[in-house]
Amino acid sequence: GDYWIDPNQGCTLDAMKVFCNMETGETCVYPNPASVPKKNWWSSKSKDKK
């Protein structure tokens, strides 16, 4: 089910919603933002090397 997790157990403004499957021990943290724009990523300044 869905649960609200507060990492510092203080102000609820920094709490995040997670999904926990107690039967399998799985946890899913919902991304924020939900998607990231596709871009070309380069590991080098040279145009011929990626």
MOTAWO-V447086 format. One record per backbone hydrogen bond with DSSP energy under -0.5 kcal/mol. CO is the residue of the C=O (numbers start at 1). NH is the residue of the N-H. E is the energy in kcal/mol with one decimal. If there is no record, write none. Layout:
co-><CO	CO>
nh-><NH	NH>
e-><E	E>
//
This chain:
co-><1	3	3	5	5	6	11	12	16	17	18	19	20	21	21	21	26	28	28	39	46>
nh-><20	5	18	7	16	9	14	15	5	30	3	28	22	24	25	26	21	19	30	41	49>
e-><-2.9	-0.6	-3.0	-0.7	-2.7	-0.9	-1.1	-1.4	-3.1	-1.1	-2.9	-2.9	-0.8	-0.5	-1.9	-1.1	-3.0	-2.8	-0.6	-0.5	-0.8>
//
